[in-house]
Amino acid sequence: MRLIPVTLICLLAAAMQAVAQPVAREDRLTTPAGLTLYTFENDVPGSGKSACNPPCSNIFPPYLVDPGASASGELSVIERADGAKQWAYKGRPLYVWFDDKKPGDSGGDGMNRGIWRIARP
């Protein structure tokens, strides 16, 4: 029975990290937890739309926005086809790679013939 509260706390913490404003670290944009963010070449900058929907978004989940968050500077918010809000940088939607597990991982860079790239500040 003790696993339920710990599991719930972990899920809530992960959800909170998934919605916080992106952070510029060294040569890349990351989540506050340090996970690398990516851009998708098939997204049209400034269109306000994401071209990565299921099944694409199962591998590169969108980096979602907390309902109370607001964008500033070169960050913006787009609305996805499902109504969810997603962070964008310089008009390009931001994503995480499903298999990056720790800060600094960048396994999604160059995927699918180079159309996925690390988001650079």
C-alpha positions in Angstrom: 0.0 0.0 0.0 2.9 2.4 0.5 3.7 2.3 -3.2 0.6 4.1 -4.1 1.5 7.4 -2.4 5.1 7.3 -3.7 3.9 6.4 -7.2 1.4 9.3 -7.1 4.0 11.7 -5.9 6.4 10.6 -8.8 3.6 11.0 -11.4 2.7 14.5 -10.1 6.4 15.6 -10.1 6.8 14.3 -13.7 3.6 16.2 -14.8 4.9 19.4 -13.2 8.2 19.1 -15.0 6.5 18.5 -18.3 4.8 21.8 -18.3 7.4 24.3 -17.0 8.9 26.9 -19.2 12.0 25.8 -21.2 15.5 26.7 -20.0 18.6 27.7 -22.0 21.5 25.5 -20.8 24.9 25.7 -22.5 24.2 24.9 -26.1 20.5 23.7 -25.9 17.0 24.3 -24.6 16.0 21.9 -21.9 13.2 21.2 -19.4 13.9 22.5 -15.9 15.0 18.9 -15.1 17.7 19.1 -17.8 16.0 16.9 -20.5 16.9 18.0 -24.0 14.2 19.7 -26.1 13.9 19.1 -29.9 12.5 20.7 -33.0 10.9 19.0 -36.0 11.8 20.1 -39.5 8.3 19.3 -40.8 6.9 22.0 -38.5 6.4 25.4 -40.3 7.9 28.1 -38.0 5.3 30.6 -36.9 2.3 28.6 -38.2 1.1 28.0 -34.7 0.7 24.3 -35.6 2.5 21.0 -34.8 3.0 18.5 -37.6 3.9 15.8 -35.1 0.7 14.0 -34.0 0.1 10.3 -33.1 2.0 8.1 -33.8 4.8 10.6 -34.1 4.0 12.2 -30.8 4.3 8.9 -29.1 8.0 9.0 -29.8 8.5 12.7 -29.6 5.9 13.9 -27.0 5.1 17.6 -27.2 6.5 19.8 -24.4 3.2 21.0 -22.9 2.3 24.2 -21.2 0.8 24.6 -17.7 -2.6 26.3 -18.0 -1.4 29.3 -16.0 2.0 29.7 -17.7 2.7 32.5 -20.1 5.4 32.9 -22.8 7.9 35.7 -23.1 10.8 36.7 -25.4 11.3 34.1 -28.2 9.1 31.6 -26.4 5.5 31.2 -27.5 2.5 28.9 -27.1 0.7 27.0 -29.8 -2.5 25.0 -29.7 -2.2 21.4 -30.8 -5.0 19.6 -32.9 -6.2 18.0 -29.6 -6.5 21.4 -27.9 -3.4 20.9 -25.7 -1.0 23.9 -25.4 2.6 23.3 -26.4 5.7 25.5 -26.0 7.4 26.8 -29.1 10.8 28.6 -29.6 11.2 31.1 -32.4 7.9 29.8 -33.7 8.9 26.1 -33.7 7.1 23.7 -31.4 9.2 21.9 -28.8 9.3 18.2 -28.0 11.1 15.7 -25.8 12.5 12.3 -26.9 10.7 9.4 -25.3 14.0 7.6 -24.5 16.0 10.5 -23.0 16.1 9.6 -19.3 18.7 11.9 -17.7 20.0 15.5 -18.1 22.2 15.8 -21.1 20.8 12.8 -23.0 20.2 13.7 -26.7 19.2 10.4 -28.3 16.6 12.1 -30.5 19.1 14.4 -32.3 19.3 13.5 -36.0 16.5 10.9 -35.9 14.4 10.1 -39.0 17.1 11.2 -41.5 18.0 14.3 -39.5 14.6 16.0 -39.3 14.7 16.0 -35.5 17.3 18.4 -34.0 18.2 19.7 -30.6 16.6 23.0 -29.9 19.3 25.6 -29.7 19.0 29.0 -28.0 
